[in-house]
Amino acid sequence: PLSAKLAGATLVDSDSRLFDEWWQSFAVELQKDPDSALTQSFVSLLHEAGLDTTRRLVRRGMDRRAEWLAFTQ
């Protein structure tokens, strides 16, 4: 039988993979318009906080998006 921890790890791994795919597609989109306000703001954030911190910040925001959407309803 599968343990609950193993099943949870599989779900988390899937979420991590989806986030990594989204992160890569986001980076590709930013590269298409390097002078845009979004790209410039993101680059500033990377300079201020660093790559790891920025990824964690974005990931936490995405993890809590359902709460934010419920709050605005």
GUKEDO-338889 format. One record per residue (C-alpha): residue in one letter; x, y, z. Coordinates in pm, whole numbers, padded with zeros to 5 digits, always signed. Example, Ala and Ser with C-alpha at 12.3 -4.5 7.8 and 13.67 -1.06 7.14 Angstrom:
2
A+01230-00450+00780S+01367-00106+00714
//
This chain:
73
P+00000+00000+00000L+00104+00358-00062S+00171+00574+00239A+00004+00914+00264K+00345+01080+00256L+00434+00914-00072A+00108+01017-00234G+00154+01375-00110A+00509+01385-00242T+00386+01287-00586L+00136+01573-00584V+00398+01821-00466D+00640+01699-00733S+00373+01756-00995D+00308+02109-00865S+00680+02182-00867R+00710+02061-01224L+00419+02281-01332F+00572+02581-01159D+00908+02516-01327E+00737+02497-01667W+00548+02820-01598W+00870+02991-01479Q+01048+02898-01802S+00761+03019-02022F+00746+03344-01824A+01119+03399-01881V+01076+03335-02254E+00794+03591-02272L+01003+03851-02087Q+01289+03803-02333K+01059+03889-02623D+01026+04248-02498P+01331+04337-02287D+01237+04706-02270S+00885+04653-02135A+00790+04784-01792L+00719+04429-01675T+01060+04302-01782Q+01241+04599-01631S+01050+04562-01303F+01123+04190-01290V+01493+04248-01355S+01497+04506-01074L+01335+04253-00841L+01597+03994-00935H+01876+04243-00862E+01725+04339-00526A+01614+03999-00397G+01810+03746-00600L+01686+03455-00809D+01608+03208-00529T+01416+03460-00320T+01223+03584-00623R+01125+03229-00720R+01009+03158-00363L+00811+03482-00353V+00635+03411-00683R+00573+03049-00585R+00416+03147-00253G+00197+03399-00430M+00078+03137-00675D+00016+02890-00394R-00211+03143-00220R-00392+03276-00528A-00711+03084-00443E-00728+03262-00106W-00681+03601-00274L-00948+03525-00533A-01192+03417-00261F-01118+03735-00067T-01203+03956-00366Q-01533+03782-00439
//
